[in-house]
Amino acid sequence: MNKNLIVVVLLVLAAGCTSKPRDAAFAPPMDPTRNVSEQDCSRPVDTGGANLMCREVTEAERRARIAEEERRAKAQREAEERAARERLERERAEQLAREEAARKQRADEEERLAKLKAAEEERLAAERRRLEEEAARKAQEERERKERAEAEALARQRAEQEAREAAARECRRLEQERLDGRAVLENFVANYGKVDEFKGIAGQISAFLAKARKVKPCP
């Protein structure tokens, strides 16, 4: 049914565009109270709107209309090109912004990693220094302990040596005192043993001197 309606409308338009209609029944008088859509019969007809009225367009009007359409088309192309350029510039700016943000993010990440690496290296260096200082301290303590032990051992050796020497001197002194005492007794017997007053004691001294002595030799 739509196709039939379109055919009827085209027939009416074709009849209206002729300067001398062949049949007056297809061109009734127009209602002056209704809207009129004036069309150029040499161009495609716009059927959406009010009543159609075809008329002959002059060459000047046609050129003016063509020029106007070309101007509008040019303006539209320029607007589209300008919009395309602006879109490309906007996209390029957005791309540059994304690249700059990515670069900044990479730089921040690299800086963060560098700081972490530097901090880790500093921590390891501090740990090495601590271990070296601890090792040096322990080595110093060990040296001091050995030095103290050696000094104490040397002091003990000296003390023992001095004690032995003192004991030997004391032994020799006592031995010398015994020898001196015996010599005094022997001299007394030799000098005064024949005296009647001292014969008794001289005999006792001689008996004492004749006894075997058990004297421990001095070191």
WODAFEN-V741788 format. One record per backbone hydrogen bond with DSSP energy under -0.5 kcal/mol. CO is the residue of the C=O (numbers start at 1). NH is the residue of the N-H. E is the energy in kcal/mol with one decimal. If there is no record, write none. Layout:
co = {CO | CO}
nh = {NH | NH}
e = {E | E}
This chain:
co = {1 | 2 | 3 | 4 | 5 | 6 | 7 | 8 | 9 | 10 | 11 | 12 | 13 | 15 | 23 | 24 | 30 | 31 | 35 | 36 | 37 | 39 | 39 | 40 | 45 | 47 | 51 | 53 | 55 | 58 | 59 | 60 | 61 | 62 | 63 | 64 | 65 | 66 | 67 | 68 | 69 | 70 | 71 | 72 | 73 | 74 | 75 | 76 | 77 | 78 | 79 | 80 | 81 | 82 | 83 | 84 | 85 | 86 | 87 | 88 | 89 | 90 | 91 | 92 | 93 | 94 | 95 | 96 | 97 | 98 | 99 | 100 | 101 | 102 | 103 | 104 | 105 | 106 | 107 | 108 | 109 | 110 | 111 | 112 | 113 | 114 | 115 | 116 | 117 | 118 | 119 | 120 | 121 | 122 | 123 | 124 | 125 | 126 | 127 | 128 | 129 | 130 | 131 | 132 | 133 | 134 | 135 | 136 | 137 | 138 | 139 | 140 | 141 | 142 | 143 | 144 | 145 | 146 | 147 | 148 | 149 | 150 | 151 | 152 | 153 | 154 | 155 | 156 | 157 | 158 | 159 | 160 | 161 | 162 | 163 | 164 | 165 | 166 | 167 | 168 | 169 | 170 | 171 | 172 | 173 | 174 | 175 | 176 | 177 | 178 | 179 | 180 | 181 | 182 | 183 | 184 | 185 | 186 | 187 | 188 | 189 | 192 | 195 | 195 | 196 | 196 | 198 | 199 | 200 | 201 | 202 | 203 | 204 | 205 | 206 | 207 | 208 | 213 | 214}
nh = {5 | 6 | 7 | 8 | 9 | 10 | 11 | 12 | 13 | 14 | 15 | 16 | 17 | 18 | 26 | 27 | 32 | 34 | 51 | 38 | 53 | 41 | 55 | 43 | 47 | 49 | 37 | 39 | 41 | 62 | 63 | 64 | 65 | 66 | 67 | 68 | 69 | 70 | 71 | 72 | 73 | 74 | 75 | 76 | 77 | 78 | 79 | 80 | 81 | 82 | 83 | 84 | 85 | 86 | 87 | 88 | 89 | 90 | 91 | 92 | 93 | 94 | 95 | 96 | 97 | 98 | 99 | 100 | 101 | 102 | 103 | 104 | 105 | 106 | 107 | 108 | 109 | 110 | 111 | 112 | 113 | 114 | 115 | 116 | 117 | 118 | 119 | 120 | 121 | 122 | 123 | 124 | 125 | 126 | 127 | 128 | 129 | 130 | 131 | 132 | 133 | 134 | 135 | 136 | 137 | 138 | 139 | 140 | 141 | 142 | 143 | 144 | 145 | 146 | 147 | 148 | 149 | 150 | 151 | 152 | 153 | 154 | 155 | 156 | 157 | 158 | 159 | 160 | 161 | 162 | 163 | 164 | 165 | 166 | 167 | 168 | 169 | 170 | 171 | 172 | 173 | 174 | 175 | 176 | 177 | 178 | 179 | 180 | 181 | 182 | 183 | 184 | 185 | 186 | 187 | 188 | 189 | 190 | 191 | 192 | 193 | 195 | 198 | 199 | 199 | 200 | 202 | 203 | 204 | 205 | 206 | 207 | 208 | 209 | 210 | 211 | 211 | 215 | 216}
e = {-2.0 | -2.5 | -2.2 | -2.2 | -2.4 | -2.4 | -2.1 | -2.2 | -2.4 | -2.7 | -2.3 | -2.2 | -1.7 | -0.8 | -1.6 | -1.0 | -0.7 | -1.8 | -2.0 | -0.8 | -1.8 | -0.7 | -1.3 | -2.0 | -0.8 | -0.9 | -5.1 | -2.2 | -1.1 | -2.7 | -3.0 | -2.7 | -3.2 | -2.9 | -3.0 | -2.7 | -2.9 | -3.1 | -3.0 | -3.0 | -3.1 | -3.3 | -3.1 | -2.9 | -3.2 | -3.3 | -2.7 | -3.1 | -3.6 | -3.3 | -3.0 | -2.9 | -3.2 | -3.1 | -2.8 | -3.2 | -3.4 | -3.0 | -3.4 | -3.3 | -3.0 | -3.0 | -2.9 | -3.1 | -2.8 | -2.8 | -3.1 | -3.1 | -2.8 | -2.9 | -3.1 | -3.0 | -2.6 | -2.9 | -3.1 | -3.1 | -2.7 | -3.2 | -2.9 | -2.8 | -3.0 | -2.8 | -2.6 | -2.6 | -3.0 | -3.0 | -2.9 | -2.7 | -3.0 | -2.7 | -2.5 | -2.9 | -2.8 | -2.8 | -2.6 | -2.9 | -2.9 | -2.7 | -2.7 | -3.1 | -3.1 | -2.8 | -3.0 | -3.0 | -2.8 | -2.7 | -2.8 | -2.7 | -2.8 | -2.8 | -2.8 | -2.9 | -2.8 | -3.0 | -3.1 | -2.9 | -3.0 | -3.3 | -2.9 | -3.2 | -3.0 | -3.0 | -2.7 | -2.9 | -3.1 | -3.0 | -3.1 | -3.6 | -3.1 | -3.5 | -2.9 | -3.1 | -3.1 | -3.0 | -3.0 | -2.9 | -2.9 | -3.1 | -2.9 | -2.9 | -2.8 | -2.8 | -3.0 | -2.8 | -2.4 | -2.8 | -2.9 | -3.1 | -2.9 | -3.0 | -2.9 | -2.3 | -2.4 | -3.5 | -2.6 | -2.4 | -2.7 | -2.8 | -2.8 | -3.3 | -1.7 | -0.9 | -0.9 | -0.8 | -0.9 | -0.5 | -2.6 | -2.2 | -2.0 | -2.5 | -2.5 | -2.6 | -2.5 | -2.9 | -1.7 | -0.9 | -0.8 | -0.8 | -0.5}
